[in-house]
Amino acid sequence: MTLEGLAAFAQISDERREGLVRTLAVLALVLAVLFGGLVLVAVSLYRLMRQSTQRARAVQEGAARTRTIVETSLDAILVFDATGTILSVNGTARDLFRLGETQQMGLPLARLFDAAGDDASREGPLGFLSRGTGPRLAGAALRGHGPRPRGPPLPGGDVRRSRR
């Protein structure tokens, strides 16, 4: 090997080395951009998690306030679906209808009013019970008369339809 051959070989080697350094520099830049993007995504996800946690906490606090208001209400509140199946009642309704804690779940609403035979209520605002349909005005207060399971008929009480 001559000196010229070694010089040519060194030049080719230097060119390859420079090309490799450029390729590594481009790869480093691409990786830096990807890492920066991942950091931004992580920060965004963290902020979304914090917001959703705060919103969930606010919803739970609101639900607790609503539950407290409903449970301490002096009015009997019955929540039922479109078929007239009782989903939930408050403490006043449990006391008024003498329902146990688990007895009210799944009980047909019509059963609370059947024994009275009050045709005026059944044809009026509570007519949906005999037709098997929901009340026409969803969320509106319905007044009706009904019996206690063991006792005299109740005076008119509010019945509200659930939006479930």
C-alpha positions as CSV (number, residue, x, y, z in Angstrom):
1,M,0.0,0.0,0.0
2,T,1.2,3.4,-0.9
3,L,0.8,6.7,0.8
4,E,-1.7,7.8,-1.7
5,G,-3.8,4.7,-1.1
6,L,-3.8,5.4,2.6
7,A,-4.7,9.0,2.1
8,A,-7.7,8.0,-0.2
9,F,-8.8,5.4,2.4
10,A,-8.6,8.0,5.2
11,Q,-10.6,10.5,3.1
12,I,-13.3,7.9,2.4
13,S,-13.4,7.0,6.1
14,D,-13.7,10.6,7.1
15,E,-16.6,11.1,4.7
16,R,-18.4,8.1,6.0
17,R,-17.8,9.3,9.6
18,E,-19.2,12.7,8.8
19,G,-22.3,11.1,7.1
20,L,-22.8,8.9,10.2
21,V,-22.5,12.0,12.5
22,R,-25.1,13.8,10.4
23,T,-27.4,10.8,10.5
24,L,-27.0,10.6,14.3
25,A,-27.6,14.3,14.7
26,V,-30.9,14.0,12.6
27,L,-31.9,11.0,14.7
28,A,-31.2,12.9,17.9
29,L,-33.3,15.9,16.7
30,V,-36.2,13.5,15.8
31,L,-36.0,11.8,19.2
32,A,-35.9,15.2,20.9
33,V,-39.0,16.3,19.1
34,L,-40.8,13.0,19.9
35,F,-39.8,13.3,23.5
36,G,-41.1,16.9,23.7
37,G,-44.3,15.8,22.1
38,L,-44.7,13.0,24.7
39,V,-44.0,15.4,27.5
40,L,-46.8,17.7,26.2
41,V,-49.2,14.8,25.9
42,A,-48.3,13.7,29.5
43,V,-48.9,17.2,30.8
44,S,-52.2,17.4,28.9
45,L,-53.3,14.1,30.3
46,Y,-52.3,15.1,33.8
47,R,-54.3,18.3,33.5
48,L,-57.3,16.4,32.2
49,M,-57.0,13.9,35.0
50,R,-57.0,16.7,37.6
51,Q,-60.0,18.4,36.0
52,S,-62.0,15.1,35.8
53,T,-61.1,14.4,39.5
54,Q,-62.3,17.9,40.5
55,R,-65.5,17.5,38.5
56,A,-66.2,14.1,39.9
57,R,-65.7,15.4,43.4
58,A,-68.1,18.3,42.6
59,V,-70.7,15.9,41.2
60,Q,-70.3,13.7,44.3
61,E,-70.7,16.6,46.6
62,G,-73.8,17.8,44.7
63,A,-75.3,14.3,44.8
64,A,-74.7,14.2,48.5
65,R,-76.4,17.5,49.0
66,T,-79.3,16.4,46.8
67,R,-79.5,13.1,48.7
68,T,-79.6,15.0,52.0
69,I,-82.3,17.4,50.8
70,V,-84.4,14.5,49.5
71,E,-84.0,12.4,52.6
72,T,-84.7,15.2,55.0
73,S,-87.7,16.5,53.0
74,L,-91.0,16.5,54.8
75,D,-92.7,15.6,51.5
76,A,-92.9,11.9,50.4
77,I,-90.8,11.5,47.2
78,L,-91.1,8.5,45.0
79,V,-88.9,7.9,42.0
80,F,-90.3,5.5,39.5
81,D,-89.6,4.6,35.8
82,A,-92.0,4.7,32.8
83,T,-93.5,1.4,33.7
84,G,-94.5,2.5,37.2
85,T,-91.8,0.5,39.0
86,I,-90.5,2.2,42.1
87,L,-86.8,2.9,41.9
88,S,-86.3,4.8,45.1
89,V,-88.2,6.6,47.9
90,N,-87.2,9.0,50.6
91,G,-87.6,8.4,54.4
92,T,-90.9,10.3,54.6
93,A,-92.4,8.1,51.8
94,R,-91.1,5.0,53.6
95,D,-92.7,6.1,56.8
96,L,-95.9,7.2,55.1
97,F,-96.4,4.0,53.1
98,R,-94.8,1.9,55.8
99,L,-92.3,0.5,53.4
100,G,-89.1,-1.3,54.6
101,E,-85.7,-0.3,53.3
102,T,-85.6,-3.0,50.7
103,Q,-89.4,-3.4,50.3
104,Q,-89.8,-0.4,48.0
105,M,-87.3,-1.4,45.3
106,G,-89.1,-2.9,42.3
107,L,-92.6,-2.5,43.9
108,P,-95.2,-1.4,41.3
109,L,-96.4,2.1,42.0
110,A,-100.0,1.1,41.2
111,R,-99.9,-1.2,44.1
112,L,-99.7,1.7,46.5
113,F,-102.9,3.2,45.0
114,D,-104.9,0.0,44.2
115,A,-106.7,-0.6,47.5
116,A,-108.3,2.9,47.7
117,G,-110.3,2.4,44.5
118,D,-110.1,6.1,44.0
119,D,-111.5,6.4,40.5
120,A,-111.1,10.2,40.4
121,S,-107.3,10.0,40.9
122,R,-107.0,7.0,38.5
123,E,-108.8,8.8,35.7
124,G,-107.0,12.1,36.5
125,P,-103.3,12.7,37.1
126,L,-102.6,9.0,38.0
127,G,-104.4,7.6,34.9
128,F,-101.1,6.5,33.5
129,L,-100.9,3.8,36.1
130,S,-103.9,1.9,34.7
131,R,-102.9,2.6,31.1
132,G,-99.3,1.4,31.7
133,T,-97.8,4.5,30.2
134,G,-95.8,7.3,31.7
135,P,-97.3,10.6,32.7
136,R,-97.7,13.1,29.9
137,L,-95.7,15.9,31.6
138,A,-92.4,14.4,32.5
139,G,-91.0,15.9,35.7
140,A,-94.3,17.7,36.5
141,A,-95.9,17.3,39.9
142,L,-98.8,14.9,39.9
143,R,-101.3,15.0,42.7
144,G,-103.2,11.9,43.7
145,H,-104.9,10.2,46.6
146,G,-103.9,6.7,47.7
147,P,-104.1,4.4,50.7
148,R,-101.4,3.4,53.0
149,P,-100.8,-0.4,52.7
150,R,-102.4,-0.7,56.2
151,G,-104.5,2.3,57.0
152,P,-106.8,5.1,55.8
153,P,-106.4,6.8,52.4
154,L,-103.7,9.4,52.1
155,P,-104.4,13.0,51.3
156,G,-103.2,14.2,47.8
157,G,-99.4,13.9,47.6
158,D,-96.9,14.8,44.9
159,V,-95.7,12.1,42.6
160,R,-92.8,12.9,40.2
161,R,-91.8,10.9,37.2
162,S,-88.1,9.9,37.0
163,R,-86.3,10.7,33.7
164,R,-84.4,7.3,33.7
